[in-house]
């Protein structure tokens, strides 16, 4: 029987904070408990925001926490061709379409009462179902475009593939108990598969790499719980294996807000410089030493 595979997959666009420490330690400790493997993946598809110094800092923070991982570490920026190949498979299934709309056009046309699970406006379908002539005209003008998935068409295709069964994912807890959860991908609308400025999207890159690396158990924060809906759609359409999922609690600040790199919340490196120990970090996170 093969060993379970866990992973921690940070983006190198800022310093790790306590929320990242909880996620990394949760996956690492579960891997040890189940006799599994633990991987680190650098999710750097956004090459404009990623920085090499943050990659090195991630490794330093993890090593300081006492976390070990297998080498080599996969960096997503080295695998854009694989994401394009996956997108081509989706295109062949007839579930992708190009979108030439600008951000301002999307905002102007969107229904402000329809938000996705992250609180963003649901894409209003400006280019869904557009004619071949419209698309060719924009291509001829050299206009940049993204690729979006026609979510309703994808859901219908999945319903056929599953014989009418509900799309679901399996959530497991800290003691290994698992339960099925019905996915609701429709609430995301027509999500991006390839972006204009980035030759991949989070949703696509994650499912391709989890399959590539043989990840069997995905441990991450509750802020990504709803993202599983859209990822399961891509897994089914691309015939990729389904991992088990564990979404842990979030670390909040004094105002009840999730910690964020973009807002400059206190980093692990800063806590270390102030004299914190790995044991103190574990206690702060409410983890057994």
Secondary structure, 3 states (H helix, E strand, C coil): CCCCEEEECCCCCCCCEHHHHHHHHHHHHHHHHCCCEEEEEECCCCCCCCCHHHHHHHHHHHHHCCCCCCCCCEEHHHCHHHHHHHHHHHHHCCCEEEECCCHHHHHHHCCCCCECCCCCECCCCCCCCCCHHHHHHHHHCCCCCEEEECHHHHHHHHHHHCCCCCCEEEEECCCCCEEEEECCHHHHCCCEEECCCCCCCHHHHHHHHHHHCCCCEEEEEHHHCCHHHHHHHHHHHCCCCCCEEEEECCCECCCCCECCCCCCCCEHHHHHHCCCCHHHHHHHHCCCC
